[in-house]
Amino acid sequence: MRCRSWSAFLFIQHWGKIMASASESIAQGLQEAIELNQGRPVAARTHRPEEVDVAGIRRYLGMTQMEFASKFCISVSTLRHWERGDRTPHGPALALLHVVAKEPQAVLRALC
């Protein structure tokens, strides 16, 4: 019985820390929303994924531009622009390329 009580105590203590952290985060978010609404600058955190070597990924997989574009649902034109450096992938396309670089078979299974 004593073990259960101790486990419950630890759980409650841990849960309390989680809730305190969540409360602080919510309060900070509300404060930032108020400041933003009042036109004051708000510090923002941005996450910028690393750039990817699109041509390098494609060559590593042993695919032509046509094969790579077809398999990963990218237009050949877009792929060529990325490889030449005329444009850079961003947002969901960049995320997809990061996953393709690390787990190409998982992406192929999901898309086929």
C-alpha positions in Angstrom: 0.0 0.0 0.0 2.8 2.3 0.8 4.3 1.9 -2.7 1.0 2.9 -4.3 0.8 6.0 -2.1 4.3 7.0 -3.1 3.6 6.4 -6.8 0.4 8.5 -6.5 2.4 11.2 -4.7 5.1 11.3 -7.5 2.4 11.3 -10.2 0.6 14.2 -8.6 3.8 16.1 -8.1 4.9 15.5 -11.7 1.4 16.4 -13.0 1.5 19.6 -10.9 4.8 20.6 -12.6 3.3 19.9 -16.1 0.2 22.0 -15.3 2.3 24.9 -13.9 4.4 24.9 -17.0 1.3 24.8 -19.2 -0.2 27.7 -17.2 2.9 29.8 -17.6 3.0 29.1 -21.3 -0.7 30.1 -21.7 -0.2 33.2 -19.6 2.8 34.2 -21.7 0.8 33.6 -24.9 -2.0 35.7 -23.7 0.4 38.5 -22.8 2.0 38.4 -26.2 -1.5 38.4 -27.9 -2.4 41.6 -25.9 0.9 43.3 -26.8 0.5 42.3 -30.4 -3.1 43.6 -30.4 -1.9 46.9 -29.0 0.7 47.2 -31.8 3.7 46.6 -29.7 6.5 44.4 -31.1 6.5 40.8 -29.8 9.6 38.6 -29.7 8.8 35.6 -31.9 10.6 32.3 -32.2 11.0 30.8 -35.6 12.2 27.4 -36.6 14.1 27.3 -39.8 14.8 23.7 -41.0 18.2 23.2 -42.6 18.5 23.5 -46.3 18.7 20.3 -48.3 20.8 19.2 -51.2 18.0 18.1 -53.5 20.2 16.9 -56.3 22.4 15.0 -53.7 19.3 13.2 -52.3 18.2 12.3 -55.8 21.6 11.0 -56.8 22.0 9.1 -53.6 18.7 7.3 -54.4 19.9 6.6 -57.9 17.0 8.3 -59.6 16.7 10.5 -62.6 14.9 13.8 -62.3 11.8 12.3 -63.9 11.8 9.3 -61.5 12.4 11.4 -58.4 9.7 13.9 -59.4 7.2 11.2 -60.2 7.8 9.1 -57.1 7.7 12.0 -54.6 4.8 14.0 -56.3 7.0 17.0 -57.3 6.8 18.6 -60.7 9.9 18.1 -62.8 10.1 21.8 -63.4 10.1 22.6 -59.7 12.7 19.9 -59.1 14.9 21.4 -61.8 14.6 24.9 -60.3 15.5 23.5 -56.8 18.6 21.7 -58.2 19.8 24.7 -60.1 19.3 26.9 -57.1 16.8 29.2 -58.9 14.4 28.5 -56.1 14.6 26.8 -52.7 12.0 24.4 -51.2 10.2 25.7 -48.2 7.3 24.7 -45.9 5.8 21.3 -46.5 8.1 20.6 -49.5 11.2 21.2 -47.4 9.8 18.9 -44.7 9.0 16.2 -47.3 12.6 16.4 -48.6 14.0 16.1 -45.1 12.0 12.9 -44.6 12.9 11.6 -48.0 16.6 12.2 -47.2 16.3 10.2 -43.9 13.6 7.6 -44.7 12.9 7.4 -48.4 11.3 4.0 -48.3 8.8 5.1 -45.6 7.8 8.0 -47.9 7.5 5.7 -50.9 5.4 3.3 -48.9 3.1 6.1 -47.8 2.7 7.6 -51.3 2.3 4.3 -53.3 
